[in-house]
């Protein structure tokens, strides 16, 4: 099986999982976006995924994403591609990140929000990263800080609040984490009705996330496998 056949088979399996999860939750699969996490994979793989119909890709390292996005633009100049930053962002890298990212999904502090706002040359979509268990080592704002950070983002002219993102903590049943996030988002939308995105669920737990309202699943391993760049 060549690489394009492998990716096509993986994509079909992932889409089938999403469809089944949506059926179980009585949801329309059209309401769940598939975000391909392409970190450590070459631009050639991203180009093949473009050929297979995907257009939303995520990276977690600025130093890898910038060159990769430019390489893809050269390889597929007519592709309507959107790049998402899903990793932690150092404030001094904000200008570089906004140079390639269409949306930053990992805003977790007012200082980072301000840095992105200063760097943005056009309205920049963002998600607030929420820490379900409050552990600062993994990044994310705890639930009790979500409303304040959302209000701060909403007051800027340069940032557009689209919703939230989370990663289920290790050692916790993902369904419990996603249920807690779903409740927090319901409250958040009282003040920010346009914050409709819930980015939750990855290769191992996307079904639990969809059951609790996820509108965007971030899939890497199940889609691309375990291959890695020789020189990331």
N, C-alpha and C positions, 0 to 999 in steps of 0.2 A: 504494500500500500504506500503510495507516494504521499507527500506532505499535504497536498490539497485534498486528497481523498480522506486522509486522517482527520483533517480539520472539518471537512464536511460531515463526516460521520459523528464526530464529537458535537458539532453544532446541532445536528438533528437530535441527538440524545438530550442535550441541554434544553432544547425547545420542547421536547416531549415532556421532560420533567416539569417545566414551567406550565405547560398546558394542563398536565394532570393536577398540579398543585392548585392552579386557578379553578379547575373543575371542582376540586374538593372544597375550596373556599367559596364557591359560587361567585367567582369573579371572571371578568373578561380578560383573556390573556393580553389583549391590546393595551391594557392598563399597567402592564409590567414591562419595563424596559430592560433589555439585556445589555449590560456594560461589560465589554471584554477587557479584562485586566491583562495587559500585555507587557508588564514589567519583566525584564530580563530576557524577553524574546525579541528576535530581530524584526526590523521593519519589513522584511520580506514576508514574514508570517502575517503581519498586519495588512499588507497589501492583498494577500490571499483571502483574508477574512473580509476585506472590502469587496473582493470579487464574489464572495459568497453572500453578500447582502448586508453585512454589518457596517455600521458607521460611527459607533460610539466606543471610544477606547480610553482606558485609564492607565495612568502611570503613577509611581510613588516616589520617583527620584528625578529632580529637575535636570541633573547633569546627563541623565540618560534620555529623558523625554524630549528635550530640545532638539538634539541632533536627529532622533528618530522621527519626530514629526516633520522635520524638514526633508528627510530622506523619503518619507512616505509621500509628501507633496510632490516630489520629483517623480516618484514611481507611478503615482495615481493622481495626476494634476486635476482631473475632473471630478474626483470623489468628494462628496459632501460629508466631510469628516468633522467630528467634534471630539476634542481631547479633554479629559477630566484629570485633575490632580487629586489623588486620593491619599497621598502620604502627608506626613508632617512638613510644614513649610517654615523654613527659617526666615525671619523678617528681612534679612539682608538679601534674600533670594527672591523677594516678592516681584521685583521688576522683571527678572528673568522668567519667572513662572507665568506672569500675565502675558509674556511674549508668545507663549504657545498654548496655554490652557484656556479653553472656552468656559470652563467652570471649575472652581476650586471647592472640593467637597469636604475639606478638612479644617474649616475655620473653627478655632476653639478658644480664642481670646480676643479681647478688644484691641490689644496691641497688634495682633496679626491682621485683624480687620482693617485697622487704620493704615498699616503698611501696604496692604493690597489696594486700598482706596487711593493712596498717594501714587501708587505705581500704575493704576489703571488709566488707560487713554480712551476707554469707552466703557459703558456699563458692563460690569463683570458679575456673572451669576455665581452665587456661592451657596453652599450648604453648611450648616453648623454641625460639627462633629460632636456627638453626645457620648459621654462616658456613662454607661449603664451602672457600673459598680463604683464609679468615682475614683478609680485608680489613675493617678496622674502620669504614671510611667507609660501608659498606652496612648495618651493624648485624649482630648475630648473634654468638654465642659460637663460637669455634673448636672443632674436634673434641676437642682435648686439655682443654678446659674443660667439656665437656658433662656428664660424670659428676658433677663437683663441684657444678655449678649444679642439676642434677636432684636431687641429694641435699639441697641447701639448700631447694629448693621443697618436696620431700616432707616435710621436717621441720616445715613450717608447718601450722597447723590450718586456715588460711583459704584456702589454694590447693590445687587438685586438678590434679596433673600428668596431662595426657591424651596427650602425645606431643611431636612436633617439627614445625617448619616450616622451609622453606628456599626460597631463590630461586637458580636456577642462575646463576652468574656470567657476565657477558658475555665473549665470546671463548673460552668453554669449551664443549665439546659437552655439552649438558644430560644426556645419558645417563650420562656419566662422573660428573657431580656427583650425580645421583640414585643411582647405584650406590654411591658412597661413603657417602651418607646412609643407604642401606638397610643397609649393613654396620654403621654406627654404631648404628642403632636396634636391630639384633639384639643387640648387646652391652648396650645400655641396658635392654632388656627383661629381662635376667637379674636386675637389681636392682629394676626397676619394671615388673612384668608388665602393669599396667593402662595403661601408656603406649602405647596401640595406634594412635594417630593419626599418620599421616605426611602432612602438608600440603605437597604439592609438585606443581608443574606448573601452568602458566597457559595462556593462549590459544594460544601458539606452541609449547609443548613438553609438553602434557599426555600425549601418547602415550608419550613417553620416561619420564615420571614414573610412569605406570600400569605400564609394563613393569618398573619397579623398586620396586613395592610401595606406591605412593601410595594413600592411602585418602581423600584430599580434594584436589580440583583447584580452583584459584581462577581463575575465568574472568570477565573484564571485557569486553574489546574484542570478542571473538567472539560475545558474548551481547548486548551493548548497543550496539555500534558506536562511532562516534567523536563522537557528539553530546555536548555539554557544557552544564553550567549556565551561564546568562548571567551570574550573579553567585554563584560558588561560596562 
